[in-house]
Amino acid sequence: PPEPPAPGAPSARILFLTDLHWDRLYAPGSAAACPDPLCCRGAARPGAAGAGFWGEYGKCDLPLHTIELLLEQLPAAAPVAAVYWTGDIPAHDVWQQSRRDQLRALSTVTAALRRRLGTVPVFPAVGNHEATPVNAFPPPYVRGNQSAAWLYDAMAQEWQQWLSPDALRTLRAGGFYTARVWPGLRLVSLNMNFCSQANFWLLINATDPAGQLQWLVGVLAAAERAGDKVHIIGHIPPGHCLRSWSWNYYRIVSRFEGTIAGQFFGHTHVDEFEMFYDEETLTRPVSIAFIAPSVTTYINLNPGYRMYVVDGSYPGSSHAVLDHETFILNLTEANAPGATPRWQLLYRARETYGLPSAFPADWDWLLRRFQDDEQLFQRFWFLLHKGHPPRAPCGAGCKAALLCALRSGRSDDPGLCRPLRPTLPFARIQQLWRQWRLC
């Protein structure tokens, strides 16, 4: 079992950004409610009911100046050692996007990060919204105009100052790579679109269409032999993947539990996690996939980002997550007349939940506490939505489905949810899950 670092051991802060969804047509004062899938665009409306300058609750994405404000206001007292950036750069106007639009979003947001972050190393991952049509990521053996080479080549060009030639080579081939973060810590950036339930190309091969899982095993085995630890980043969480891919990934995590020091995902836009247990009993927690909240407001959320505190760079470091902090921009306050917008700390995980540490066993213990401590669970529900929860409360059915999701690091496995209370038929739980999935 992992052990906390010795008192006084160095730690490091990793900035985690996901789901920025920059809308270049965002217009302050425009209609915040509209019949289209994406609002807050077009002509300004008379009166005070239009979209706010810094963003708006509703079916809206973000203007670039809100993203730049985030980067400007990063806490200066605690410098960032690295940035993990897990994709979804363009807005949700998927019905009118072209390859040119996607590449403009890629270059614009990448330039903003380079400009604001300076020499801090950035490790990106590919989101499902980077392609057009959305979610369409053909396997690498598809060639010609239908291939994803137009996207991966542009990413390699934009990100070449952050990644090594070897990382750029596999990025160009399949949108995934491995890189050294610092001595003793290796990063793996997965292209989770090769497990996506929305990627119609996977009708050809849903098991390992890009050979990515086989490659992952090789990277983890090499790290194990070298005594290195590994952080895995990706966009879509493993529990949201196609069943065969998800179960194979779960097995890989179980096999390399001593090497994988952290898993970090986005995509759902809310603040949650997925547990991984030993495959023999499904009771011993072996890993946790942290799912950080989105930068964008879509839908009805405050903008947010995550800061992970990890065991630092020194001989014998576990490189494990020690704590995490979530920051938000409260839009009600920021858009008030004469207000100065301010990104603020929403909560610290260990302090808020009373965790002795932030290892998988602690999060499993928290999940079990949620069953009996309704006040604690409702606090989690509030933080899940970045301080702007829906008006409808989370009742018994909602709670059962959410606790099941938190325990499910692999998809379509009713066995993971059997120990939980309250109980619901797994088919009903899956039906409730489908209502929440936005992206």
Secondary structure, 3 states (H helix, E strand, C coil): CCCCCCCCCCEEEEEEECCCCECCCECCCCCCCCCCCCCCECCCCCCCCCCCCCCCCCCCCECHHHHHHHHHCCCCCCCCCEEEECCCCECCCHHHCCHHHHHHHHHHHHHHHHHHHCCCCEEECCCCCCCCCCCCCCCCCCCHHHCCHHHHHHHHHHCCCCCCHHHHHHHHHHCCEEEEEECCEEEEECCHHHHECCCHHHHCCCCCCCCHHHHHHHHHHHHHHHCCEEEEECCCCHHHECHHHHHHHHHHHHHCCCCEEEEEECCCCCCEEEEEECCCCCCCEEEEEEECCCCCCCCCCCCEEEEEEEECCCCCCCCCEEEEEEEEECHHHHCCCCCCCCEEEEEEHHHHHCCCCCCHHHHHHHHHHHHHCHHHHHHHHHHHCCCCCCCCCCCHHHHHHHHHHHCCCCCCCHHHHCCCCCCCCHHHHHHHHHHHCCC
